[in-house]
Amino acid sequence: MSEAFEENALGNETSLDEATKRLQKALERLEAAVDKRLDRESVVVSVEEEVQRMTADRGRLAGELDAALARGMRLEEANREVSRRLVTAMEQIRGVMTGG
């Protein structure tokens, strides 16, 4: 009976060792899956932060573009006024030079 008991104990020990190994492998796979998930979440957070920065830059650039367009329109209007005044001045000078 002692021999049967030893065989049974060895069988149980082997089963326990196998179960422990399977559990260890399962825990390793779980840990790897958690690490991958955390890496993906880190990438998602980085992308979201980049999108927020780009959105802020877009808003800032849109404001700067609007200001530049308004300034361009003012410069164009000033250019037309200067051109008109130059034509008037040239006509007056021509009139003085021709004696008329």
N, CA, C and O atoms as a GROMACS GRO file, in nm:
protein
  400
    1MET      N    1   0.082  -0.118   0.000
    1MET     CA    2   0.000   0.000   0.000
    1MET      C    3   0.087   0.124   0.000
    1MET      O    4   0.048   0.228  -0.053
    2SER      N    5   0.198   0.114   0.057
    2SER     CA    6   0.290   0.225   0.060
    2SER      C    7   0.335   0.261  -0.079
    2SER      O    8   0.350   0.379  -0.111
    3GLU      N    9   0.357   0.161  -0.164
    3GLU     CA   10   0.400   0.185  -0.302
    3GLU      C   11   0.290   0.256  -0.381
    3GLU      O   12   0.319   0.348  -0.457
    4ALA      N   13   0.168   0.217  -0.365
    4ALA     CA   14   0.056   0.279  -0.433
    4ALA      C   15   0.040   0.424  -0.388
    4ALA      O   16   0.009   0.513  -0.467
    5PHE      N   17   0.062   0.445  -0.260
    5PHE     CA   18   0.053   0.580  -0.206
    5PHE      C   19   0.160   0.669  -0.266
    5PHE      O   20   0.133   0.784  -0.301
    6GLU      N   21   0.281   0.617  -0.279
    6GLU     CA   22   0.390   0.694  -0.338
    6GLU      C   23   0.362   0.726  -0.484
    6GLU      O   24   0.387   0.838  -0.529
    7GLU      N   25   0.310   0.629  -0.560
    7GLU     CA   26   0.277   0.653  -0.701
    7GLU      C   27   0.168   0.759  -0.712
    7GLU      O   28   0.175   0.847  -0.799
    8ASN      N   29   0.070   0.752  -0.626
    8ASN     CA   30  -0.038   0.850  -0.626
    8ASN      C   31   0.017   0.988  -0.590
    8ASN      O   32  -0.022   1.088  -0.651
    9ALA      N   33   0.105   0.995  -0.492
    9ALA     CA   34   0.164   1.121  -0.451
    9ALA      C   35   0.249   1.179  -0.564
    9ALA      O   36   0.244   1.300  -0.588
   10LEU      N   37   0.326   1.095  -0.633
   10LEU     CA   38   0.407   1.141  -0.746
   10LEU      C   39   0.317   1.191  -0.859
   10LEU      O   40   0.347   1.292  -0.922
   11GLY      N   41   0.210   1.121  -0.885
   11GLY     CA   42   0.115   1.162  -0.989
   11GLY      C   43   0.053   1.296  -0.956
   11GLY      O   44   0.037   1.381  -1.043
   12ASN      N   45   0.018   1.313  -0.830
   12ASN     CA   46  -0.040   1.440  -0.788
   12ASN      C   47   0.063   1.552  -0.796
   12ASN      O   48   0.032   1.664  -0.835
   13GLU      N   49   0.187   1.519  -0.759
   13GLU     CA   50   0.294   1.619  -0.765
   13GLU      C   51   0.320   1.660  -0.909
   13GLU      O   52   0.340   1.778  -0.937
   14THR      N   53   0.320   1.564  -1.001
   14THR     CA   54   0.340   1.594  -1.143
   14THR      C   55   0.225   1.680  -1.195
   14THR      O   56   0.246   1.777  -1.267
   15SER      N   57   0.104   1.644  -1.158
   15SER     CA   58  -0.012   1.723  -1.200
   15SER      C   59  -0.004   1.864  -1.144
   15SER      O   60  -0.038   1.960  -1.214
   16LEU      N   61   0.040   1.878  -1.021
   16LEU     CA   62   0.054   2.008  -0.958
   16LEU      C   63   0.163   2.089  -1.029
   16LEU      O   64   0.146   2.208  -1.054
   17ASP      N   65   0.275   2.024  -1.060
   17ASP     CA   66   0.383   2.092  -1.133
   17ASP      C   67   0.334   2.140  -1.269
   17ASP      O   68   0.361   2.253  -1.309
   18GLU      N   69   0.262   2.054  -1.339
   18GLU     CA   70   0.208   2.093  -1.471
   18GLU      C   71   0.109   2.207  -1.459
   18GLU      O   72   0.111   2.301  -1.539
   19ALA      N   73   0.025   2.201  -1.360
   19ALA     CA   74  -0.073   2.308  -1.338
   19ALA      C   75  -0.002   2.438  -1.303
   19ALA      O   76  -0.042   2.545  -1.349
   20THR      N   77   0.103   2.428  -1.223
   20THR     CA   78   0.179   2.547  -1.186
   20THR      C   79   0.245   2.608  -1.309
   20THR      O   80   0.245   2.730  -1.327
   21LYS      N   81   0.302   2.523  -1.395
   21LYS     CA   82   0.366   2.572  -1.518
   21LYS      C   83   0.264   2.637  -1.609
   21LYS      O   84   0.289   2.742  -1.667
   22ARG      N   85   0.147   2.573  -1.622
   22ARG     CA   86   0.042   2.632  -1.707
   22ARG      C   87  -0.003   2.767  -1.650
   22ARG      O   88  -0.025   2.862  -1.725
   23LEU      N   89  -0.017   2.773  -1.519
   23LEU     CA   90  -0.056   2.898  -1.455
   23LEU      C   91   0.050   3.005  -1.478
   23LEU      O   92   0.016   3.120  -1.508
   24GLN      N   93   0.177   2.969  -1.464
   24GLN     CA   94   0.286   3.065  -1.485
   24GLN      C   95   0.284   3.117  -1.629
   24GLN      O   96   0.300   3.237  -1.652
   25LYS      N   97   0.265   3.026  -1.725
   25LYS     CA   98   0.259   3.068  -1.866
   25LYS      C   99   0.139   3.159  -1.891
   25LYS      O  100   0.149   3.257  -1.965
   26ALA      N  101   0.028   3.126  -1.830
   26ALA     CA  102  -0.092   3.208  -1.846
   26ALA      C  103  -0.068   3.347  -1.788
   26ALA      O  104  -0.110   3.447  -1.846
   27LEU      N  105  -0.002   3.353  -1.672
   27LEU     CA  106   0.028   3.483  -1.611
   27LEU      C  107   0.125   3.563  -1.698
   27LEU      O  108   0.110   3.685  -1.710
   28GLU      N  109   0.221   3.496  -1.759
   28GLU     CA  110   0.315   3.565  -1.849
   28GLU      C  111   0.243   3.620  -1.971
   28GLU      O  112   0.270   3.733  -2.014
   29ARG      N  113   0.151   3.542  -2.027
   29ARG     CA  114   0.074   3.591  -2.142
   29ARG      C  115  -0.014   3.708  -2.103
   29ARG      O  116  -0.027   3.805  -2.177
   30LEU      N  117  -0.074   3.700  -1.985
   30LEU     CA  118  -0.157   3.809  -1.936
   30LEU      C  119  -0.074   3.935  -1.917
   30LEU      O  120  -0.116   4.044  -1.954
   31GLU      N  121   0.043   3.920  -1.858
   31GLU     CA  122   0.131   4.034  -1.837
   31GLU      C  123   0.172   4.096  -1.971
   31GLU      O  124   0.176   4.219  -1.984
   32ALA      N  125   0.203   4.013  -2.069
   32ALA     CA  126   0.240   4.063  -2.202
   32ALA      C  127   0.122   4.138  -2.265
   32ALA      O  128   0.139   4.242  -2.327
   33ALA      N  129   0.002   4.083  -2.249
   33ALA     CA  130  -0.117   4.147  -2.305
   33ALA      C  131  -0.142   4.283  -2.238
   33ALA      O  132  -0.177   4.380  -2.304
   34VAL      N  133  -0.123   4.289  -2.107
   34VAL     CA  134  -0.141   4.416  -2.034
   34VAL      C  135  -0.038   4.518  -2.082
   34VAL      O  136  -0.071   4.634  -2.103
   35ASP      N  137   0.088   4.473  -2.098
   35ASP     CA  138   0.193   4.563  -2.147
   35ASP      C  139   0.159   4.618  -2.286
   35ASP      O  140   0.175   4.737  -2.312
   36LYS      N  141   0.111   4.531  -2.375
   36LYS     CA  142   0.072   4.576  -2.509
   36LYS      C  143  -0.040   4.676  -2.501
   36LYS      O  144  -0.040   4.778  -2.570
   37ARG      N  145  -0.137   4.649  -2.416
   37ARG     CA  146  -0.252   4.739  -2.401
   37ARG      C  147  -0.207   4.875  -2.350
   37ARG      O  148  -0.251   4.978  -2.400
   38LEU      N  149  -0.118   4.875  -2.252
   38LEU     CA  150  -0.067   5.001  -2.198
   38LEU      C  151   0.012   5.077  -2.304
   38LEU      O  152   0.002   5.200  -2.312
   39ASP      N  153   0.090   5.006  -2.385
   39ASP     CA  154   0.164   5.071  -2.493
   39ASP      C  155   0.068   5.134  -2.593
   39ASP      O  156   0.090   5.247  -2.637
   40ARG      N  157  -0.038   5.061  -2.630
   40ARG     CA  158  -0.136   5.115  -2.725
   40ARG      C  159  -0.206   5.237  -2.668
   40ARG      O  160  -0.228   5.335  -2.739
   41GLU      N  161  -0.240   5.232  -2.540
   41GLU     CA  162  -0.306   5.345  -2.477
   41GLU      C  163  -0.213   5.466  -2.472
   41GLU      O  164  -0.256   5.580  -2.489
   42SER      N  165  -0.085   5.440  -2.451
   42SER     CA  166   0.014   5.548  -2.450
   42SER      C  167   0.021   5.613  -2.587
   42SER      O  168   0.030   5.736  -2.597
   43VAL      N  169   0.017   5.532  -2.692
   43VAL     CA  170   0.019   5.586  -2.828
   43VAL      C  171  -0.106   5.668  -2.853
   43VAL      O  172  -0.099   5.776  -2.912
   44VAL      N  173  -0.220   5.618  -2.810
   44VAL     CA  174  -0.347   5.689  -2.830
   44VAL      C  175  -0.343   5.824  -2.759
   44VAL      O  176  -0.386   5.925  -2.815
   45VAL      N  177  -0.291   5.825  -2.637
   45VAL     CA  178  -0.282   5.951  -2.561
   45VAL      C  179  -0.189   6.048  -2.635
   45VAL      O  180  -0.218   6.167  -2.646
   46SER      N  181  -0.076   5.996  -2.684
   46SER     CA  182   0.017   6.082  -2.758
   46SER      C  183  -0.048   6.140  -2.882
   46SER      O  184  -0.030   6.258  -2.913
   47VAL      N  185  -0.123   6.059  -2.953
   47VAL     CA  186  -0.190   6.106  -3.074
   47VAL      C  187  -0.296   6.210  -3.038
   47VAL      O  188  -0.309   6.311  -3.106
   48GLU      N  189  -0.371   6.185  -2.932
   48GLU     CA  190  -0.473   6.281  -2.891
   48GLU      C  191  -0.409   6.415  -2.852
   48GLU      O  192  -0.461   6.521  -2.886
   49GLU      N  193  -0.295   6.409  -2.782
   49GLU     CA  194  -0.226   6.533  -2.746
   49GLU      C  195  -0.177   6.605  -2.870
   49GLU      O  196  -0.185   6.728  -2.877
   50GLU      N  197  -0.126   6.531  -2.967
   50GLU     CA  198  -0.078   6.592  -3.092
   50GLU      C  199  -0.194   6.656  -3.167
   50GLU      O  200  -0.179   6.765  -3.223
   51VAL      N  201  -0.308   6.591  -3.170
   51VAL     CA  202  -0.427   6.648  -3.236
   51VAL      C  203  -0.468   6.777  -3.167
   51VAL      O  204  -0.503   6.875  -3.234
   52GLN      N  205  -0.464   6.780  -3.034
   52GLN     CA  206  -0.498   6.902  -2.961
   52GLN      C  207  -0.400   7.014  -2.994
   52GLN      O  208  -0.441   7.128  -3.012
   53ARG      N  209  -0.270   6.981  -3.001
   53ARG     CA  210  -0.170   7.083  -3.036
   53ARG      C  211  -0.194   7.134  -3.178
   53ARG      O  212  -0.186   7.254  -3.204
   54MET      N  213  -0.223   7.042  -3.268
   54MET     CA  214  -0.247   7.083  -3.407
   54MET      C  215  -0.373   7.168  -3.419
   54MET      O  216  -0.377   7.262  -3.498
   55THR      N  217  -0.474   7.135  -3.342
   55THR     CA  218  -0.597   7.214  -3.343
   55THR      C  219  -0.570   7.355  -3.291
   55THR      O  220  -0.619   7.454  -3.346
   56ALA      N  221  -0.492   7.363  -3.184
   56ALA     CA  222  -0.456   7.495  -3.130
   56ALA      C  223  -0.374   7.573  -3.231
   56ALA      O  224  -0.395   7.693  -3.252
   57ASP      N  225  -0.278   7.505  -3.296
   57ASP     CA  226  -0.197   7.571  -3.399
   57ASP      C  227  -0.285   7.617  -3.515
   57ASP      O  228  -0.266   7.727  -3.568
   58ARG      N  229  -0.379   7.536  -3.554
   58ARG     CA  230  -0.470   7.571  -3.664
   58ARG      C  231  -0.548   7.697  -3.628
   58ARG      O  232  -0.562   7.787  -3.711
   59GLY      N  233  -0.599   7.704  -3.506
   59GLY     CA  234  -0.672   7.823  -3.462
   59GLY      C  235  -0.584   7.946  -3.462
   59GLY      O  236  -0.624   8.054  -3.507
   60ARG      N  237  -0.461   7.929  -3.411
   60ARG     CA  238  -0.367   8.042  -3.408
   60ARG      C  239  -0.333   8.086  -3.550
   60ARG      O  240  -0.331   8.206  -3.580
   61LEU      N  241  -0.306   7.990  -3.637
   61LEU     CA  242  -0.270   8.024  -3.775
   61LEU      C  243  -0.388   8.088  -3.849
   61LEU      O  244  -0.368   8.178  -3.931
   62ALA      N  245  -0.509   8.042  -3.821
   62ALA     CA  246  -0.627   8.103  -3.884
   62ALA      C  247  -0.640   8.249  -3.842
   62ALA      O  248  -0.671   8.336  -3.924
   63GLY      N  249  -0.616   8.276  -3.714
   63GLY     CA  250  -0.619   8.415  -3.665
   63GLY      C  251  -0.512   8.500  -3.730
   63GLY      O  252  -0.537   8.614  -3.771
   64GLU      N  253  -0.391   8.444  -3.741
   64GLU     CA  254  -0.282   8.517  -3.805
   64GLU      C  255  -0.312   8.542  -3.953
   64GLU      O  256  -0.282   8.648  -4.007
   65LEU      N  257  -0.372   8.443  -4.019
   65LEU     CA  258  -0.407   8.460  -4.160
   65LEU      C  259  -0.512   8.569  -4.177
   65LEU      O  260  -0.502   8.652  -4.267
   66ASP      N  261  -0.612   8.568  -4.092
   66ASP     CA  262  -0.716   8.673  -4.098
   66ASP      C  263  -0.653   8.811  -4.080
   66ASP      O  264  -0.687   8.905  -4.152
   67ALA      N  265  -0.561   8.823  -3.983
   67ALA     CA  266  -0.495   8.952  -3.959
   67ALA      C  267  -0.410   8.992  -4.080
   67ALA      O  268  -0.410   9.108  -4.119
   68ALA      N  269  -0.339   8.895  -4.138
   68ALA     CA  270  -0.255   8.924  -4.254
   68ALA      C  271  -0.341   8.965  -4.374
   68ALA      O  272  -0.304   9.056  -4.448
   69LEU      N  273  -0.455   8.900  -4.393
   69LEU     CA  274  -0.545   8.937  -4.503
   69LEU      C  275  -0.600   9.077  -4.482
   69LEU      O  276  -0.608   9.156  -4.577
   70ALA      N  277  -0.638   9.110  -4.361
   70ALA     CA  278  -0.690   9.244  -4.332
   70ALA      C  279  -0.582   9.348  -4.356
   70ALA      O  280  -0.608   9.454  -4.414
   71ARG      N  281  -0.459   9.319  -4.313
   71ARG     CA  282  -0.348   9.412  -4.336
   71ARG      C  283  -0.321   9.426  -4.486
   71ARG      O  284  -0.296   9.537  -4.534
   72GLY      N  285  -0.326   9.315  -4.558
   72GLY     CA  286  -0.307   9.320  -4.703
   72GLY      C  287  -0.412   9.407  -4.771
   72GLY      O  288  -0.380   9.483  -4.863
   73MET      N  289  -0.535   9.397  -4.726
   73MET     CA  290  -0.642   9.479  -4.784
   73MET      C  291  -0.617   9.627  -4.753
   73MET      O  292  -0.639   9.712  -4.839
   74ARG      N  293  -0.573   9.658  -4.630
   74ARG     CA  294  -0.544   9.797  -4.595
   74ARG      C  295  -0.427   9.851  -4.679
   74ARG      O  296  -0.430   9.964  -4.726
   75LEU      N  297  -0.324   9.767  -4.698
   75LEU     CA  298  -0.209   9.808  -4.780
   75LEU      C  299  -0.250   9.830  -4.925
   75LEU      O  300  -0.204   9.923  -4.990
   76GLU      N  301  -0.336   9.744  -4.975
   76GLU     CA  302  -0.385   9.760  -5.113
   76GLU      C  303  -0.462   9.890  -5.129
   76GLU      O  304  -0.446   9.961  -5.228
   77GLU      N  305  -0.546   9.921  -5.031
   77GLU     CA  306  -0.622  10.046  -5.035
   77GLU      C  307  -0.528  10.166  -5.026
   77GLU      O  308  -0.545  10.264  -5.098
   78ALA      N  309  -0.427  10.158  -4.938
   78ALA     CA  310  -0.329  10.267  -4.927
   78ALA      C  311  -0.252  10.282  -5.058
   78ALA      O  312  -0.223  10.394  -5.101
   79ASN      N  313  -0.218  10.170  -5.121
   79ASN     CA  314  -0.146  10.174  -5.248
   79ASN      C  315  -0.229  10.244  -5.355
   79ASN      O  316  -0.176  10.324  -5.432
   80ARG      N  317  -0.358  10.214  -5.362
   80ARG     CA  318  -0.446  10.281  -5.458
   80ARG      C  319  -0.451  10.431  -5.433
   80ARG      O  320  -0.448  10.511  -5.527
   81GLU      N  321  -0.460  10.470  -5.305
   81GLU     CA  322  -0.466  10.612  -5.269
   81GLU      C  323  -0.335  10.682  -5.307
   81GLU      O  324  -0.338  10.792  -5.362
   82VAL      N  325  -0.221  10.619  -5.279
   82VAL     CA  326  -0.092  10.678  -5.315
   82VAL      C  327  -0.081  10.691  -5.466
   82VAL      O  328  -0.034  10.793  -5.517
   83SER      N  329  -0.124  10.590  -5.537
   83SER     CA  330  -0.119  10.593  -5.684
   83SER      C  331  -0.206  10.707  -5.738
   83SER      O  332  -0.165  10.779  -5.829
   84ARG      N  333  -0.325  10.722  -5.683
   84ARG     CA  334  -0.415  10.830  -5.726
   84ARG      C  335  -0.351  10.966  -5.701
   84ARG      O  336  -0.357  11.055  -5.786
   85ARG      N  337  -0.290  10.982  -5.584
   85ARG     CA  338  -0.226  11.110  -5.551
   85ARG      C  339  -0.106  11.138  -5.642
   85ARG      O  340  -0.082  11.253  -5.680
   86LEU      N  341  -0.031  11.033  -5.674
   86LEU     CA  342   0.083  11.052  -5.765
   86LEU      C  343   0.037  11.097  -5.903
   86LEU      O  344   0.097  11.186  -5.964
   87VAL      N  345  -0.069  11.037  -5.952
   87VAL     CA  346  -0.123  11.077  -6.083
   87VAL      C  347  -0.166  11.222  -6.079
   87VAL      O  348  -0.139  11.298  -6.172
   88THR      N  349  -0.234  11.260  -5.972
   88THR     CA  350  -0.279  11.400  -5.958
   88THR      C  351  -0.158  11.494  -5.952
   88THR      O  352  -0.158  11.599  -6.017
   89ALA      N  353  -0.056  11.456  -5.875
   89ALA     CA  354   0.064  11.541  -5.864
   89ALA      C  355   0.135  11.551  -5.999
   89ALA      O  356   0.181  11.659  -6.036
   90MET      N  357   0.146  11.439  -6.072
   90MET     CA  358   0.213  11.443  -6.203
   90MET      C  359   0.136  11.532  -6.301
   90MET      O  360   0.196  11.604  -6.380
   91GLU      N  361   0.004  11.525  -6.296
   91GLU     CA  362  -0.076  11.609  -6.384
   91GLU      C  363  -0.056  11.758  -6.350
   91GLU      O  364  -0.048  11.842  -6.439
   92GLN      N  365  -0.048  11.787  -6.222
   92GLN     CA  366  -0.027  11.926  -6.181
   92GLN      C  367   0.113  11.974  -6.224
   92GLN      O  368   0.128  12.087  -6.271
   93ILE      N  369   0.213  11.888  -6.208
   93ILE     CA  370   0.349  11.926  -6.250
   93ILE      C  371   0.353  11.945  -6.402
   93ILE      O  372   0.413  12.041  -6.450
   94ARG      N  373   0.291  11.855  -6.476
   94ARG     CA  374   0.287  11.867  -6.621
   94ARG      C  375   0.217  11.996  -6.662
   94ARG      O  376   0.260  12.064  -6.755
   95GLY      N  377   0.110  12.030  -6.590
   95GLY     CA  378   0.040  12.155  -6.620
   95GLY      C  379   0.125  12.277  -6.594
   95GLY      O  380   0.119  12.373  -6.670
   96VAL      N  381   0.204  12.274  -6.487
   96VAL     CA  382   0.294  12.386  -6.454
   96VAL      C  383   0.403  12.394  -6.560
   96VAL      O  384   0.438  12.504  -6.603
   97MET      N  385   0.457  12.283  -6.602
   97MET     CA  386   0.569  12.282  -6.697
   97MET      C  387   0.525  12.326  -6.838
   97MET      O  388   0.602  12.386  -6.912
   98THR      N  389   0.404  12.294  -6.872
   98THR     CA  390   0.354  12.334  -7.005
   98THR      C  391   0.297  12.476  -7.004
   98THR      O  392   0.258  12.530  -7.107
   99GLY      N  393   0.294  12.533  -6.887
   99GLY     CA  394   0.249  12.671  -6.874
   99GLY      C  395   0.098  12.682  -6.873
   99GLY      O  396   0.043  12.788  -6.903
  100GLY      N  397   0.035  12.579  -6.840
  100GLY     CA  398  -0.105  12.584  -6.855
  100GLY      C  399  -0.189  12.574  -6.742
  100GLY      O  400  -0.312  12.579  -6.756
   0.00000   0.00000   0.00000
